């Protein structure tokens, strides 16, 4: 669902971008975040708190979810809106190749997961929620869940075996862009054989572990100044990913359980490749 104000908002943005593109282009992310569309880099940037403060987010409603991973896999009701509704008007004017585009979610704690753009339009739809209906009157979140503010991403159904379905909380920004532009210093533009490993890495590792400072910040950088393959063996890298607590007590890294051994090998191949391409801008 969308409000008329939201439709008018994006309509005015697109008109302004198209009419002024040859005259003046935004110079800072702050400008594009408020506008929502960056015509220079061909990306959409949505700053959720900014749009919320301006009253320009889609109309919220109570939405029922079958299971939620952060709430003991129980059924939950949240207040929110469909992410597709937020993006639809922009996509009417701004074409993306869904096979090569991603959605990047930025959170206040440094967590930056990504998911393929095409996944947003499957049967399992994502929603942006701002409140839990079980919270006390006058509150948006129950005690212990205040960190979920300002926004939390939830899907129709929880599919734990598929890591593409991410559940970021403390969500503040949503970006849509082509994957090679999202990670221009990490994408193997000169070696197509490494793309498979990069895609596996970006879907399973990059939300926490950056490459050349592109990616999440919850875990250590894996390429600069030392690539992880320069101080850990391939066997230890794979074993750690499968069960980090066997290496470090109280490790907070969740085990990667849905990858095949040959997929882990592809990731390590990519890591060895990127070790020869260290770039910090």
N, C-alpha and C positions, 0 to 999 in steps of 0.2 A: 504494500500500500504506500501511496505517496500523497502528500498534501499538494494543493495547488501552488502554495508558496515554493515548495521544493521544485516543482516543474518549472515555475517561472524563474527560479534562481539559476538552474542549469541552462535554461533557454537564454537568459541574459548573458551568462558566462560565455556560452558558445558564440553568441552574436558578437560579443566584444572581442573574443579571441580571433574570430574569422575576419572581422572588419579591421582590426588593428594589427594583425600579424605582420604586415609589411612595414608598419610604421614604428611599432614599439613592442618589445617582447619582455616578459618579466625577467628580472636579473637574479632574484633570490628565491629560495624555496619558500620563504615566508609568504611571498606574494602568491606563488602558485598553490601553496597549501590552502590559502583562503579562497582562491579562485577555484581550486579543485582540478584544474586541467593545465598541464604544462605542454604547450605546443612545440617548444624548442626540442625537448628530448623525447617527445611522443610518449608521454606517460600521464596517467591520472594519479593525482595525489589528493587524498581525502584526509583532512585533519578533523577528526570526529569531535573533539572538545570545542573547536572553533565553530563548526557548523551547529553544534548543539547550543552554544551560547547565542548564536544568531537565529535560532529557531528554524533552521533549514534542513533538519534531518527528516526522513520519512515519518509519518504518523506511527506511533508505537501501539502495540496491542499485546494482549496476553497470549503467549504461545506455549503449547504443551510439547514436551520432549519425552521420548520413551526411556532414555537412559542418559546419564551424564557422568563422565569419568571422574570429575572432581567432587561429585556428591554421591559417592558409594554406588554408582551405577543405578541410582534410583530414578523413578519418574520425577520430572520437575516442571514447574511452570515459571517462565521468566517473562519480563516485559521487554519487548524489543521489536525489530522489524527485519524483513528479509534483506540480505545483502544484495541480492540481485536487483531489488527495487532501488537501492541506492546508486547502482551502477548503470541501470538501463538507459536513462536519458543521455548520459555521456557516451555510451556505446552506440547510440543512434547516430552520433555525429563523428565518432572517433573509432576507426576500425582497428581491431587487433586480430592477429592470426592466433586463434586459441591454441593451436598446436605448439606455438613457440612463446606464448605469453604466460606470465605467472602473476600471482597476487602475493604481495609481501605485506606482512603484518608487523608493525612496530609497537613494542610494549615499553612501558616505563622502566622495566627491570633489565632491559638489554636483550630480551628474547625477541628474535626476528624470524619466525617461521615463514615458509613459503608454501604455496600449493599451486598446482596447475590451474590456469584460468578456466579451462574446460570443465574442471571438477565442480565448479559453482553451479553448473547448469545440468547436473545429473539428477537422479532421483533423490539423493540424499542432500538436501539443500541447507546452506548455512544461514545463520541469523546473527545479527548484532544485538546484544541485549544489554540493558543498563540497570536492571533491578531483578531481585528475587521476590516472588510473591509471598514467600514464607518469612520474609524479613519483618521485624517489628514495625508498628505504625510510625511513620515519619522517617524510617530508615530504608535504604535501598538494598543493603546486604545484611545477612545474618552475622552474628559475632563470629570472628575467625575467617570471614570471607570478605572483609572490607578491601583487601588487596585486589579484588576483582574489578573495582572501579578504575577508570570511568566506564569501560566497556569490556565485554566478554563475547567471544565468538563461540557459537554452539551450532551443532548440526542436527538434522532431523533424528538421526539414529547414530549411536556410538558403534563404530566398527574398529575395535582395537587392533585387528590384524593389518589394517591399512594406515600407515603413518602419514599418508597424504591428508588425512582428516585431522587438522590441527585444532587445538582448543586454547588459543592464547587469551589470557586475561590481562588486566592493566593495559588494555589496548587503546592506543591513541591515534595511530595513523594506518591507513590502508593505501597501498600503492599498486597500480597495475602497469606493467611494462614488459617489454620483451626480455627474455631471460639473459641474453648476451649483453644487454644494456644494464640490467640489474646488477650483474656481476662481471663487469667488463674486464677487471683485473684477475678474475678467477676462471672465466669461461675459456675453454681451449679452442679459441677461434682459428688457430693455425694447425690443429690436429683433430680431424673428425673422429679418429679412432678413440679419442679420450672423452668424447661427449657422453657416452653411456656411463662411464665412471663418474663424470661430473654430475650428471643428472641424479644418479643414486646418492652421491655425496650431498647435493643441494637439498634433496628431499628428506634425508635421514640425519645429516650431521651439521649442515650449515646454520641451522636455526640457533645453535649454541657455539659452534666453532668456526670462526672466520677464516678465510683464505685471503691473504694480502689485505687484511682489514675490511673485507667485505663479508658480512654475515653477522651472526649473533655474538654477544659478548658474555654470555653466561659461563662459557668454558674457555679454555686457552685457544689462542690463535694457532693454526696448524701449519703455517708456512713461513712466517717471518718473525724473528730473524732466522730461526731454525725450523726446517720442515720436520714434521714428526717422523718421517722415514729416515731422517739423518741421525736419530738417536734411539729409535725403537725398531725392532725387527718386524717384518710383515706378520709373523705368527703372533707376536705380542700385541700388535695393533688390533688384529682380528679378535684375539682372545679377550682383550680389554673391552672392546665394543660389545661382545656377547655377555660379559659378566665383569663389570668394573670392580665389584666388591671383592673379587678374588685377588685384586692388586692393591686396592686402597680401602681401608676400613671406613665405613660411613660414607662411601662415595654416593653422591646424589645423581650420578648419571644413570638413567634407566637403561636396562639391557636392550640391545637391538635384537629382536627375536624373529623378525619377519623377512630377513634377507637370507638368500641361499649363499653357500660358501663361494660359489663362483661370482656372486655379486659383490661380496666383500673383496675378492681379488680385484675386481674392476675398480673399486674405490681406491685400493692401494696403488694400482697402476696409475690412476689419475693423480694421486698424491705425489708419486715419484716424478711424474711429468711436471707438475706445477712447482716442484722444488727447483726446477731450472728456470722458472719464470717468476722471480720475486719482484714485486712492484709495490711500492708504497707511495701514494700521492698525497 
